[in-house]
Amino acid sequence: QVRLVESGGGLVQAGGTLRLSCAASGSTASITTMGWYRQAPGKQRELVATISSGGSTDSIDSVKGRFTISRDGAKNTVYLQMNSLKPEDTAVYYCYVYRTLWGAAWGQGTQVTVSS
């Protein structure tokens, strides 16, 4: 079992910044990829950004240049630095990890609301 605890969401004005954190605990030895998904009201959950165990990152076009994903392997923590936030970034953000043999695991989600 792996437990994911997210923090850092909140309400911010357009153009503002937030930093999300997600700490993994429990069976963390087999974690490879870590990342963030988001789900806006009435929309499907979408991948925002991922980072591999080797540090390779990927993200969707709509956040490139604004969001940065990073991880601290020693702390089993993944971060999402979100700059220049837009109202369309409003969503529940979910931490995600992929574990060898065990597959995906998800956090409980943290709300990000960007006001115009």
C-alpha positions as CSV (number, residue, x, y, z in Angstrom):
1,Q,0.0,0.0,0.0
2,V,1.1,3.5,-0.8
3,R,-0.4,6.6,0.8
4,L,-0.4,10.0,-1.0
5,V,-1.0,13.2,0.8
6,E,-1.4,16.4,-1.2
7,S,-1.2,19.9,0.0
8,G,-0.9,23.5,-1.4
9,G,-4.2,24.0,-3.2
10,G,-6.3,27.1,-2.6
11,L,-7.9,30.2,-4.1
12,V,-5.7,32.6,-6.1
13,Q,-6.3,35.4,-8.5
14,A,-5.4,35.1,-12.2
15,G,-1.7,35.6,-12.7
16,G,-0.9,34.3,-9.3
17,T,1.1,31.3,-8.2
18,L,0.6,28.1,-6.2
19,R,2.8,25.2,-5.3
20,L,1.3,21.8,-4.9
21,S,3.1,19.0,-2.9
22,C,2.4,15.3,-2.7
23,A,4.2,13.1,-0.2
24,A,4.2,9.4,-0.7
25,S,4.5,7.0,2.3
26,G,4.2,3.2,2.8
27,S,5.3,1.0,-0.1
28,T,7.3,3.6,-2.0
29,A,10.3,1.5,-3.1
30,S,8.7,0.5,-6.4
31,I,7.6,4.0,-7.4
32,T,8.7,5.0,-10.9
33,T,6.7,7.8,-12.4
34,M,5.1,10.5,-10.3
35,G,2.8,13.2,-11.6
36,W,-0.3,15.3,-11.5
37,Y,-3.7,15.0,-13.1
38,R,-6.6,17.4,-12.8
39,Q,-10.3,17.4,-13.2
40,A,-12.4,20.4,-13.9
41,P,-16.2,20.5,-13.2
42,G,-18.0,18.6,-16.0
43,K,-14.8,17.5,-17.7
44,Q,-12.7,14.3,-17.8
45,R,-9.6,13.9,-15.7
46,E,-6.6,15.0,-17.7
47,L,-2.9,14.5,-17.3
48,V,-1.1,17.7,-16.4
49,A,2.6,16.7,-15.9
50,T,4.7,13.7,-15.1
51,I,8.3,13.1,-14.0
52,S,10.2,9.8,-14.2
53,S,12.5,8.3,-11.6
54,G,15.4,9.6,-13.8
55,G,14.0,13.1,-13.8
56,S,12.5,13.3,-17.3
57,T,9.4,15.5,-17.4
58,D,6.4,15.8,-19.7
59,S,3.4,18.1,-19.6
60,I,0.4,19.1,-21.6
61,D,0.8,22.1,-24.0
62,S,-1.6,24.3,-22.1
63,V,0.7,24.5,-19.0
64,K,4.1,24.5,-20.7
65,G,6.1,27.5,-19.7
66,R,3.8,28.1,-16.7
67,F,3.9,24.8,-14.6
68,T,7.0,23.0,-13.5
69,I,7.1,19.5,-12.0
70,S,9.9,18.3,-9.8
71,R,10.5,15.6,-7.3
72,D,12.6,14.9,-4.2
73,G,13.5,11.2,-4.3
74,A,14.8,11.2,-0.7
75,K,11.4,12.5,0.5
76,N,9.3,10.6,-2.0
77,T,7.6,13.9,-2.7
78,V,6.5,15.4,-6.0
79,Y,5.8,19.1,-6.5
80,L,3.9,21.2,-9.1
81,Q,4.9,24.8,-9.2
82,M,2.1,26.7,-11.0
83,N,2.8,30.2,-12.2
84,S,0.7,32.6,-14.2
85,L,-2.4,30.8,-13.3
86,K,-5.5,31.2,-15.4
87,P,-9.2,30.7,-14.6
88,E,-9.2,27.6,-16.9
89,D,-6.6,26.0,-14.5
90,T,-9.4,25.7,-11.9
91,A,-9.8,22.0,-11.1
92,V,-9.2,19.4,-8.5
93,Y,-5.6,18.3,-8.8
94,Y,-4.7,14.7,-8.1
95,C,-1.3,13.3,-7.3
96,Y,-0.4,10.2,-9.1
97,V,2.3,7.6,-8.8
98,Y,3.0,4.4,-10.8
99,R,4.6,1.5,-9.1
100,T,6.2,-1.4,-10.7
101,L,4.0,-4.5,-10.4
102,W,1.3,-2.6,-8.5
103,G,0.2,0.0,-11.1
104,A,-1.2,3.4,-10.4
105,A,-2.2,5.0,-7.1
106,W,-3.9,8.3,-6.6
107,G,-4.2,11.0,-3.9
108,Q,-7.4,12.3,-2.6
109,G,-7.2,15.5,-4.6
110,T,-6.7,19.2,-3.7
111,Q,-8.8,22.1,-5.0
112,V,-7.3,24.8,-7.1
113,T,-9.5,27.8,-7.8
114,V,-8.3,30.7,-10.0
115,S,-10.5,33.8,-10.0
116,S,-10.6,36.2,-12.9
